Amino acid sequence: MRLPISDWKKIRKSFSTREGKSVAVFGLFSLPRSNGRKKLQSSLGYSMEMIANSIAVTNDFRKGQYALINLRTIL
């Protein structure tokens, strides 16, 4: 479904009229890989992001975390 050009202009105008303040963001990502065996490789990953909001509102996004485990065999 495509939006008419007039709708896109309204959307663009609504974003350009908003005011906001920048917030501090801290992010961390790590993905070590292991080749311990000839036919098995593994990796373990972790990602984290923290946002320091200037105004504490209960439903604001503050912290996100993600973990990943990957095991694969090599033929």
QUIHU-V741261 format. One record per residue. RES is the residue in three letters. PHI is phi in degrees with one decimal (999 if undefined). NEAR is the number of other ideal C-beta (glycine too) atoms within 12 Angstrom. D_FIRST is the distance of its C-alpha to the first C-alpha in Angstrom with 2 decimals. Layout:
BEGIN
RES & PHI & NEAR & D_FIRST
RES & PHI & NEAR & D_FIRST
END
This chain:
BEGIN
MET & 999 & 4 & 0.00
ARG & -103.4 & 6 & 3.79
LEU & -87.2 & 11 & 6.67
PRO & -65.6 & 10 & 9.76
ILE & -59.6 & 10 & 12.75
SER & -61.6 & 10 & 14.75
ASP & -67.4 & 13 & 12.72
TRP & -62.5 & 13 & 13.12
LYS & -64.8 & 13 & 16.76
LYS & -65.4 & 14 & 17.25
ILE & -63.5 & 15 & 16.06
ARG & -61.3 & 14 & 18.35
LYS & -65.0 & 12 & 21.15
SER & -65.2 & 11 & 21.10
PHE & -75.8 & 12 & 21.65
SER & -75.5 & 11 & 24.32
THR & -93.5 & 10 & 26.34
ARG & -81.0 & 10 & 26.77
GLU & -116.0 & 7 & 30.13
GLY & -160.6 & 11 & 31.12
LYS & -117.4 & 10 & 33.81
SER & -75.6 & 10 & 33.76
VAL & -122.6 & 18 & 34.90
ALA & -76.8 & 13 & 36.91
VAL & -127.3 & 16 & 35.20
PHE & -122.6 & 15 & 37.19
GLY & -131.3 & 16 & 35.75
LEU & -142.7 & 16 & 37.54
PHE & -143.4 & 16 & 36.61
SER & -142.9 & 15 & 39.02
LEU & -146.4 & 17 & 38.68
PRO & -73.0 & 16 & 42.13
ARG & -123.8 & 17 & 42.52
SER & -122.6 & 15 & 45.55
ASN & -117.3 & 13 & 46.97
GLY & -66.3 & 12 & 49.95
ARG & -123.8 & 12 & 50.24
LYS & -66.6 & 9 & 49.83
LYS & -108.4 & 12 & 47.36
LEU & -135.2 & 16 & 45.51
GLN & -120.2 & 18 & 43.43
SER & -142.2 & 20 & 42.06
SER & -144.8 & 19 & 40.23
LEU & -132.3 & 16 & 39.86
GLY & -126.5 & 18 & 37.46
TYR & -147.9 & 18 & 37.05
SER & -134.6 & 18 & 34.80
MET & -146.4 & 18 & 35.26
GLU & -137.5 & 19 & 33.95
MET & -124.3 & 18 & 35.68
ILE & -120.2 & 19 & 34.74
ALA & -95.9 & 17 & 37.53
ASN & -76.5 & 19 & 36.13
SER & -74.3 & 12 & 38.27
ILE & -115.5 & 11 & 37.78
ALA & -78.6 & 11 & 38.09
VAL & -114.4 & 11 & 35.45
THR & -63.5 & 8 & 35.46
ASN & -99.8 & 8 & 31.73
ASP & -75.2 & 14 & 31.27
PHE & -72.0 & 14 & 30.52
ARG & -121.1 & 19 & 33.91
LYS & -148.0 & 17 & 34.23
GLY & -129.2 & 17 & 32.19
GLN & -135.7 & 15 & 33.80
TYR & -147.8 & 16 & 32.83
ALA & -125.6 & 15 & 35.23
LEU & -142.7 & 17 & 34.98
ILE & -124.5 & 15 & 37.54
ASN & -130.7 & 16 & 37.23
LEU & -120.0 & 16 & 39.89
ARG & -145.1 & 15 & 39.86
THR & -102.7 & 11 & 42.44
ILE & -110.8 & 11 & 43.28
LEU & -88.4 & 7 & 44.39
END
